[in-house]
Amino acid sequence: MKPVVRFAARWLLLVGITTLAQPARAQQRAPKPNILYIEADDLGWKDVGFHGSDIQTPNLDQLAQGGADLGSFYTQPLCTPSRAAFLTGRYPCRYGLQTLVILAGQEYGLPKDEWILPQALKDAGYTTAIVGKWHLGHARPEYWPRQRGFDYQYGPLLGEIDYYTHEEHGVLDWYRDNKRVKEPGYVTQLLGQDAARVIEKHDTSKPLFLFLAFTAPHAPYQAPKDYVARYSAIADSTRRTYAAMITCMDDEIGRVLKALDKKGMRDNTLIVFQSDNGGNRSATFAGEIDVSKLVLPSDNGPYRDGKGSLYEGGTRVVALANWPGHIPAGKNDALMHMVDIYPTLMDVAGGSTAKCKPLDGLDMWPTWSAGKPSPRAEVVYNVEPFRAAIRQGDWKLIWRTPLPASLELYDLADDPYEKTDVAAQHPDKVAELQKRVQELAGQSAKPLFLMAAMHAYKSQPAAPPALPSDDAYFNPDP
């Protein structure tokens, strides 16, 4: 081959390789962001500064002002179902966690055939950690966080613990990496300190997924004296302590934010904050406290009822998303549900959902980052054998089947606070939504709580487990 021809051939080959390489480089994703997912427990919708509260939450306020205040963010009405929805991207009725919560004496947990979020993020190259409350199975180690995709775990496995002894029903519920640990300290501060340590020790060559799940401000209402003293102007002692719990939590969030700044991770960290359900307004869900001696302190603002209820106050929660330079600041009232977090985070992480079961969640990243309309037109508040609620568009149906059965229909566009039941005026809409509930019920698994309760009844017929009364649970109207 002549030199000129050889040169031309080499030149064409080089141009071809370079041309092919350029699109490949252009298609490479930006570095995967760190993800800090913060969850409060039983926080009232109005009990943050950016929703008009007198409770001081400067760190959350700053995150909301610099990011998206998610005004139409929905959860399940109780703790275990909400956490399950978050980690699976699927409604809890799909796998039996739709009813109540896992109690101390029960042995079931989040089914092991669900491929949950930390497992998917590990596959996407993330280091994964949970600091805080689990409440998705405690009786057997195979249900614990370390066996479900988390590289590191610290905190309680159950739901309601004493903030100083770290005990539930007199049993220590405080773990680090599958080992029970006994240590002094106030739970909220211990969680904040540990989350900051996770960040400080993190190898930044890999992205971090940190699930920081506070127990605050869930009962029992306990807080350090110096925090309580800040709210001397609040007359009611329980509300005073509750406010102190929230401000302490906010300070610990501030500690974690400082750790991100110090590590140089803040600019590449997506932060999401939410409550697991509405603030508690019912004695049924007050745990071990004697509510005859106090007024339940949470405030869900204009929304009806609270925790455990299918009304808006039980399921529409305070939430925000913040990532500098990626999420515009302002109010975002697009419709979204907790199941949407799984596909949204997998989009951001560049991960795959191929291993998980069919998702109910929808990808909200274009809605968060570019203000596009929500892809969600339907919200399933819950489907149980004895009650259900569903929203399509602005129409919301609440259907209770224990006799006497009841049907309620609300137009949330005109009546977001559910003051006027219009079921009698719109029988066709009621029938349409009932048909959809029946379809979902036909796809639902049996509630594991009720199955466990029945097993306990058969085993100990003289002392069956106590269940909420119909009035308290099925008709939780304030």
N, C-alpha and C positions, 0 to 999 in steps of 0.2 A: 504494500500500500504506500502511495506517495506521501511525503511529509505533509503536504497541504491537506490531502484527504484525511490523513490520520488526525491532524489538528482539528479539522471541521467535525469529524466524528466525535472526538473527545469533547469538543465544545458543545455539540448538540446533546450529548449524554449528560454533561454537567448541567446544562440549562434545564433538561428534562427532570433530573433529580431535584434541582433547586425548586422548580415549579411545583413538583409534587410535594415537597417538604413544606412549602409555604402554607397551603391550606391546613395541613396537619398542625402546624404551630398555631395558626389562627384559631383552630378549633379547641386548643387546650384550655381547660377551665382555669380560672383564677385559683389561687391557693384555697383549700377547703377552710371555711371559717370554723372557729371554735363555737360551741353552742352552750350557753348557760341557761338552763330552764329552771325557773324559780317558781315554787308553788307554795301558797299560803293555805291554811287549813281552816275552813269555816269563816273566812273573812267577809264581812258585810260589804255589799256593793258600794255603799256610801262612806265606808270607814277608811278612806284614804284622802289625803289633802287634795289631789287633783279631781276628786269628785265632790269637793265642798265640805269635807269634814273638818272639825276642829282638832282631830287627831293628827299629830305631826308625823309626816312621812316624806321628808325632804328628798331622800334618795330616789324613792319611787316617783315622786313628782317630777324630778329632773329627767328620769328615764321616759316618763310619759310625755313631757314637753319636748324632748328631743327625738321622740319616736312616734309610733302610732298608738293612740288610745283606742283600743278595740271595743267599741260601744255595743256590739251585738254578738258577743262571744258566749257560747252556751256550753254547759257541762251536763253531766248526769246529776241527779239530785242528792247523791250521797257519795261518800269518800271512796270506798272500794270500787264501785262501778265507774267513777270518774277516772281514777288512776288506771283502771283496766282499759278504758276507752283511749286514753292518751298513749299507752304503751303498745296497744294492738292496732290502732287505727280502725277499730271495729266496734259497733255497738255491743254493749255487754250482754244483751239478750241473745246474741249469737252463740255464746259459750257458757251461759248459766250464771253470770255474775250480776244480773239485773236487780236482784232483790236484797235490800238491806246491806250489811257489811259483814265481813268475816269476824266472828267473835272469838274470844280467847280460847274457848273450849272446842272450837270447830277445826276440822282437819283438812278441809279442801283448800284450794288455791287457784290462782290463774292457770287454766289448763296448759300443760306443758307442750301441747302441739301447736300453740300459738307462737309464731316467730315474731318476737317483740322488738321494739325500737332499738334498745342497746345492742342486740344481736345484729341487726341490720347495719347499724353504724360501725360496729366493729369490723364487719365485712368491708365497709367503705374506708377503713383505715384509721378509725378513731380510737383513742383511749377513752374508756367509759368509766364513770364514777357516779355513785348515788350517795349523797350525804343527806340523811334525814329519813322521814317516814316511808315505809314500804306498804304495808297493809294489803298485800296480795297473796298471802299464804305464809304461815309461820310454823305449822305443826311438823313439817318434814323439810329437811334441808334442800330437797330438790325444788322446792318452791321459792327458795331464798334468792336474793338479788345476784349473788356471786355465781349461782348456777343458771341465771337467766340472762347473762350477757354483760354484766357489770364487772369490770376489772377490779374495782375497789368499792367497798361498802362501809358505811358508818352510820349508826343511829338505831332507831327502834324498828322492829318488824311488825308490830301491831299498830293500833291507832291512838288510843288515849292513855298517856302515861303521866305520872307525876313529874313536874318540871324540875324537881330537885332530887328525888330518890330514883327517878328513871324506872319506876315500877308500875305495873298494872296488876291490880288485885293482889298486891304484895309480892309479885314475882318480877325480878329484874328483867327488863326488856331493853337492853342496850348492847349493841354488837359492833365489832369491827372485824370485817373479813371472816365472818362465820364464827367468831369467838366472842362469848359474852365477856364484857368488860365492866368493871365497877370503878367509877371515877366521880369526883365531886364536880359540881357546876350546874348552872342553869341551862336547860336544854337548848334554848334558842341561841345563846352565846356559844355553847359548845359546837353547835352545827355551823355557825358562821365562822368560827375560828378554824374548824377542820376544813371547810370549803376553801378558805383562804390558803391553808397549807397545801391542799391538793393543787391549787394553781401555782403556788410558789415552787413546788417540786416537779411540776409538769415538764416533760421533755417536749419542747416546742417544735421538734422535727415532725411530730404527729399532731393532728388536730385533737381537741379535747371536747367531749360531751360530758357536762356536769349537770346532773339532776339534783338540785338543792331543794329538798322537800321539807319545809318547816312544819312543825306541829302547831305553831302559833297561828291564830289566837284561839284554837280549840280548847275547850274545857279540859281539865280544871283551870279556873282563872287564877293564875299565879304569876307574879312578876317581881323583879328586884325592887326593893324599897325606894331606891333613888329614882327609878323610873315612875313609880306610882306617885311620888312626891311632885313630879312635874305637872300632875293633873289634879291638884288640890281644888281647882275651881269646879270640877265635876262633882255634883252632889252625890250621885249614886256610887257606892263603893265598888260594886262589881263592874260598872262601866268604867270607873277610874282604873281598875286593874286591867281590864280588857284594852283600854287605850294604851296603857303602859306596855302591854305585851306587843302591840302592833308597832309602837315606836322603837322598842328594843329590836324587833325583827328588822325594821327599816335600817337601824344602825348597823346590824350585821350584814345586810345587803350592801351598805356603804363600805364595810370592811372588805367584802369580796370584790367590789368594784375597784377599790384601791389596789388590791392584789393584782387584778388584771392590768391596771395602769403600770404598776411597778414592774411587772413581767414583760411589758410591751405587747400585750395581747389584746388590749381593749378595742383597737380600731378594726380588728378582724374577728370580733366576737358578736354573734347574734344573741341577744338577751330577750327572753320571753318571760313574762310574769303573769300569773293568774291565781285565782282562788280555786280550790277543788270543787266547791259548790257554794251556794249562797250562805249568808250568815244564819246562825241558828235562832229560830224564834219559837221552837217547840220543846216542851218538857220531855217529849218522847225521845229526843235525840240529845239530851243533855248529859248522858252518861251517868256517872255515879253521884252527881251533885244533887243536893236537895233544892229543887227550884221553888219550893214553898217559902224559902228564906231569901230569895233574890229575884231580881228582874233580869231576864236574859238580855245581854248588853248589845248585841249586834244590830246594825242599822242597814237595811237594804234599800234605803231611800224610798223612792216612789213605787218600787216594785212589790207586788203582793207576796206575802208570806216569806218562807225561807227554806233552809236546809230540809231535805226529805220531801218537800212539796214539789208538785209538777207545775205550780205557778211560776211566774218569771222570777220571783224573789229567791226561789230555790235553785234555779238553773242558769240564770243570766248573771254573769259574774264580772268582777273587775278584772281587766286584762290589758296588757300592752305588749308591744314588740319594738325593740330598739336595736339598730345596727347603723352606726355612723356612716353616712355616705351611701347607704343602700336602702333604707326605709325612710320615706319622707315624714317629716314631723306634721302632726295634726290629728284630727279626729277621723277614725275610720269606722263607719257604722255598717260595713259590709257583713252580711250574715255568715257566720262560721260556727263550727262546733269543735269540741275537743278532739274528735276523731280525725279532724283535718290536719292535726299537727304532724302525724306520722308521715304522710306523703309530702307535706310541705318541707319538713326537715330533710327528708331524703332527696328532694329536689336541690335544696341548698347544699347538701353534702355530696351531691353527685353520686348517690348510692342507688341500690336496686331494691325493688320490692318483690322480686321474683319468688322469694322463699316464703312470703307471708300468704295468708289466706286472702280471699277477695276483700278489698278494703271498702269500708263505708266512707272513709275520709276522702277529701278532695284537696288538690294542691292549691294552697292559698298564696304561694309566693308571688305570682303576678299581681294579686290583689294587695298584698302588703307593699311590694316594692314599686309597682307602677300604677297603683290606684285603679286597676281594672275591676270590673264588676265581679262580685262573688259568683263562682260557679254553682254555689249551693242554693237550691230552691226549697229544700225540705230539711226540717230538723226533727229527729226522733228523740223526744225528751226521755221516754222510757216505754217499754212494753213488758208488762208482767201479767200473770194470770188474773189478777184482780183489778188492774188499772193500767191505763196507758195515756200518753199524750203525744200529739204530733202537730207539727206546723208545716203548712204548705203555702208559700207566699206569705201573706199577712194573716191567713186564717189558722187558728189554733183550736184543736179539739182536745178536751179532757174527758176521758171515758172511764167511769168507775163501775165495775161489774158486781161487787158484793151487794146483795139486796138490802135496801132498795137501790137499784142501779141508777146512775145519773149520767147525763151528758151535758157538757158545757161547751159553747162555741164563742170565741172572741175574735174580733177584728183588731189585730194589734196595730194596724196603721192608724185607726181612729181611737183605739182604746188600749194603749200599751200597758196600762196598769190593771187591766182585767177587772174593771168595775161593773161591766154590763154584759151579761150572758145573752147572746142573740141566737141561741140554738133554735128556738121556736120560730123565728123569722126566716131561717135558712135551712129547712129540712134537707134540701138536695145536697148542700155542702156538707152537712152532718153525715149523710149517708155515704158520700164520696170519701170522706176521711175515715169513716168507720171501715169501709172496704179496704182501705190501705192498712189500717191497724190489723185487721184480720189477716191480711197477707203476711205482714211482719210476724204476727203471732204464730202463724203456721211455719215460719222459718226459725222460730226461737227454740233454744234448748231449755230443758227444765231448770228452774232456779235451784242452784246448788244449796242456797241457804235453806229453802223449804225442804229439800231432800235431807239435809243434815238434821234439821229440826225433827222431821218425821222419824229418822233413825234414832235420835236421842229419845223421842217419845216411846218408841217401841222398846228401847233398852231400859228405860227408867219410867215406866208408866205412872208411877206415883209422883214424879216431879218433872213434868215436861218443861222445856225451856220457855221462859216468858216471851211473848210476842207483843208488839204494840197493839193497843186497842183499835177497833175500827174507827172510832171517832178521831183518834189522834193521827192515825197513819193514812187512812183512806180519805179522810175529809179534813186536811190540815189547814183549814181556813182560819186566819187570825181572828 
